[in-house]
Amino acid sequence: MKEQIISILEQIRPFLQRDGGDVEFVDYDEADKTVYVKLQGHCAGCPHAQATVKGGIESILREQFPEAVACVEAVN
């Protein structure tokens, strides 16, 4: 599952990079179906970071893997 999640994140990265940001996969907890990511660049300090994580990244991953991803959390 980690490889599949990373593959989707690789597809999302160019959109974040256009605005000077980026996303890095940190971990996946299979037990509670949580993906942990680290926002980088402009995304790390952006006031819209939570919207990027929840409304963007989480939405896409849950759509792709509804049985495997319940939420996405940003870590520092």
N, C-alpha and C positions, 0 to 999 in steps of 0.2 A: 504494500500500500504506500509506503514511503516514496518509492520510486515514481508511482503514479501521481502523488501529490506534488513532488518536485517537478515533474513534467508540466503540470498545469501552472505552477508558479513561474516556470521558465517562459510560458506563454504570456503571463501577466506582466512580467518584468519590463518589457519594452515600453509599456504605457506609463509605468512609474518613472522609468529612466528619462522619458521625454520631459518630465517636470523636475528633473534633477534628483529624483529619489531612487529607491531600490528596495527589494525585499529579499530576505535570506531565510531559507528553511532552517529551523532549529531542531524541532522534534515532533513526533506524532505519538500521542498516548492512545493506544488501541482500546484500552479499558474504558476510558470516558470519551473516546472519539474526538479528542481535541488536537488541533494542529497549532503548533507554536512557531511563530515567525518573528523576525527582527526587521524592523523598518530601518532603512539607512538613508544617508544623504538628507535632502530636504524633507523627505517623509518623516524622518525621525523626530523633528521638532515642529512639524506642521500642526496647526490647530485642527486640521481636518483628518488627522491620522486615524482616529477611531472610526470615522466614516469610511476611510479607505479599507481598514481591516474588516469591519463588519458588513458594510454595504457593498464592498467590492470583492475582496479576496474571499471572505467567508461565503458570500452569496454564490460565487462561482464554484468554489469547492463543494459546497452542499448540493448544488445542482448537478455536478459531475459525479459525486459519490454520496448520494443521500443516505445510504446504509452505513457509511463508514465515517462521515464527518458530521459532528454535531455543532462544533464551534471552532473559531480561530481566535487565538489570543496573541497579542503582541508582547514581547519580552524586551527588556533593555539589554 
